[in-house]
Amino acid sequence: MLVLSRHRDETIIIGDDIELTVVDIRGDKVRLGIKAPSHIPVHRKEVYEAIKRENEQAAKLSGSQLDSIRQSARPGSAGKKNVPAAGRVNPAARESA
């Protein structure tokens, strides 16, 4: 692991198109600004791990389980909640700190 020291408003460049900027430092909390192309997903680690778990669980579903989820996700399904596709993430959406 590479460890770098930065002050507020200083930036680290990753590759050619990712910028990581220290936006604010308050006590033991650091706020980071991340500028990356929309095709590169950026998540907090706990969110990434949750998406990964959901995707692994979805990969284990049988055909009948998938059919059941599809049925309950259809608009107008009486008394059933809409179930989002496991792990589907809008790549343009970015996590907030």
N, C-alpha and C positions, 0 to 999 in steps of 0.2 A: 504494500500500500504506500502510495506517495503521500506525504503529509506536507502541506504548504501553509505558510502563515500569510494572512491578508488583513488589511485594515478596512474599515468602512469605505465603501465606494470603490474598492479595488476589485479587479476582475481576473479570472482565470479562463484561459481559452482551452477547450478540449477539441482536438481535431481542427478542422477548418471552419466549423459552423455551429459550435456550441459555446456559449458564454455563461460563466457562473460568476455572479457579482454579489459581494457582501453588501446588503442593503442596509442592515441595522444590526446593532449588538446591544442587547439589554440583559444585564446580569449573565446568566448561564445560557441564554437563548440567542441564536444567530439567525437572522432572516436572510435568505438567499433569493436572488433573482436569477432565473434560468431562461436564457434565450436559445431556443433550438428549433430546427425546422419541424413543421407540423407532422411529418411522417416518422419522427422519432418520439416514441412515447416517453413521458416523464412522469414518474409517480413517486410518492413517498414509499419507503420500503414496505411498510405494513400494508399499504394499498396494493402494491405489486404482489406481495405474498398472498393476499386474499384473492386476487384475480387468478393467480396461478393455481390455488387450491380449487377454486370454482371450475376452472378449465379442466383440471385433472378429474374432478368428480363428474363433470359433464361427459368426459371421454369414456367413462365407465358405464353410462346409462345404456339400458337395452332399448331396442326398437320400440317396444310397447310403452316404455317410460317416456321416450321422446314424443311419441304420438299423444300421450296423455298431456304432456306439457304444451304441445302445439294446440291441442283442443282448448285448454284453459286460457291460452294467451290470445285466442281469437276475440276480436271486438264483439260485444253483444253476448258473450257467454254468460248465461244467467247464473248468478250466485258464485261465480268463480273469479278469482283474482287474476290479473294479468301477470304473467311470469316472464321477466326479461330473459333474453338469451344469456346464458352463463358466460361471464367474462367479457361481454361485448362492451367495448370502450370506444368512445368517439375520439379519434386521434387528435382532433383539433382542441379538445378540452384539456385543460391543464389543471393540475392539483394546486390548491392554495395551501399555504403554510399554516 
